[in-house]
Amino acid sequence: MSNVLAKQYVEQSPKQTKRPFVLGAVMLAMFMAAIEATIVSTAMPVIVSSLGGFSQYSWVFSSYLLMNAVTVLIYGKLADLFGRKPVIMFGIIVFLIGSLLCGMAESMTMLIVFRFIQGFGAGAVMPIATTIVGDLYTKEERAKIQGYLSSVWGISAILGPALGGFFVAYMSWKWVFWINIPLGILSLLVLFFYLNEDIEKTKRSIDYAGAIFLIISVTSFMLVLVEGGVRFSWTSPQIIGLLSVFIFTFVLFIWQEKRAKEPVMPFNIWKERPILIANIVSLTTGVILIGLSTFLPTYVQGIMGESPLVAGFTLTTMSIGWPIAATIAGKLMLSIGFRMTSVMGGVSLILGSGVFATLTPNDGPLWAAFGSFLIGVGMGLSSTAFIVLIQSTVDWKQRGIATASNMFMRNLGSTIGAALLGGILNIQMKSYIEQSGIENVNVDTTNVLLNPKMRETLSASVRTVLQDGLTNALHQVYLVVGLFAVISFLFILLLPKKESR
């Protein structure tokens, strides 16, 4: 059925959609959004030295990710109501406006506000780009094309730090944001001329109340996860207040969705077993991803004593394994099916997590890079299978929200993982330092350990305590990551053995 729908989608358009051009534009838009994380990370030290406001450092990233996560479901639903083209073009335009303003920021506060605008646009790019591919290509073709889309992440992970370093060294940090403008304009032009949709012209019922309740609910919950235990204690009035707002608006959201004619989140898609399982596994693998990307560089630099360049290499191997596995997944799905492809991905996630759970300082960065590669392979196999499976389970009218729901769950998993694993790290470090009996040393002293130039200023005893404490704390973190890998695998086994066509 999905093959017929994809064919009709192309043939019924008033003008013939040029699939190769549209695919190129979609990949360019995805690259623009994907590279944003790595290219900005590289330039942040220079940006902070230029604008000041180091205490607001984390909010440059949190503001972008928060708005991205909040809007992704709404854009998915709007794409089902009004078509993919106007929604993704709107998202790209807003993203470009935010990028232009970010480069013009004169203070850290302005930069954070403009990053909110960027994130507001980015929320439309990834899910709608993936949905467009689901519309244009048949089930068999989709499996192969998803490999191309996944390669965007690998390329952005490699080019991002290089471009960020180049702009900072030879031009200006402003170009870290302005580089998006020519890429976005080119993508917009191609989509405008070559993507044509035949949308049924009927009066649309927009669930404004549901959208508002969703935004307030998700925003308050994300703020709890981002700021809880960091800026505010978990029992503070601020966190309790945010949790109360979250629970109240979430209950209102469920009530509204059950009565709305065109709900923002149609609950019937969650009744589809493949979608339910795929979304749960995306949540758990989101925890694994944040555990790797956040804490692996800390292990390699702080415990193994390697340079930031080597630490970056150990993380880059995940971005290499992901697109390679995604490409292979396209062929595997056609020969052994979605379920077995996902099972192979789950096994790779467990093996990769096992490497980190048993990692010792003497193992060296190459072994850590191998574990990172295995995680990338696991994500490439499983996530590619999930997207194709989800898009094959629903029809055109629900494909946008179904795709967006999967991406939202991974974002949510990463946010939960950052709070959970960060809390475990701090608790374990604090406990180890207190047991050592060394005075005038706390968890923040670990910052000195991670700085190659300042590390030598620490006494041998303090350095040993911090390294041993960090080794123990990160070991506990990766045991939890391994637990989530096992949970992911167990849920993958629940996928139906027979696939619906």
Secondary structure, DSSP 8 states (H G I E B T S, - for coil): -HHHHHHHHHHTSSS---HHHHHHHHHHHHHHHHHHHHHHHHHHHHHHHHH--GGGHHHHHHHHHHHHHHHHHHHHHHHHHH-HHHHHHHHHHHHHHHHHHHHT--SHHHHHHHHHHHHHHHHHHHHHHHHHHHHHS-HHHHHHHHHHHHHHHHHHHHHHHHHHHHHHHHS-TTHHHHTHHHHHHHHHHHHHHH-------------HHHHHHHHHHHHHHHHHHHHBTTTB-TTSHHHHHHHHHHHHHHHHHHHHHHH-SS-SS-GGGGGSHHHHHHHHHHHHHHHHHHHHHHHHHHHHHHTS---HHHHHHHHHHHHHHHHHHHHHHHHHHHHHHHHHHHHHHHHHHHHHHHHHHT--GGG-HHHHHHHHHHHHHHHHHHHHHHHHHHHHHS-HHHHHHHHHHHHHHHHHHHHHHHHHHHHHHHHHHHHHHHHHT-SS--GGGHHHHT-TTTGGGS-HHHHHHHHHHHHHHHHHHHHHHHHHHHHHHHHHTTS-SS---
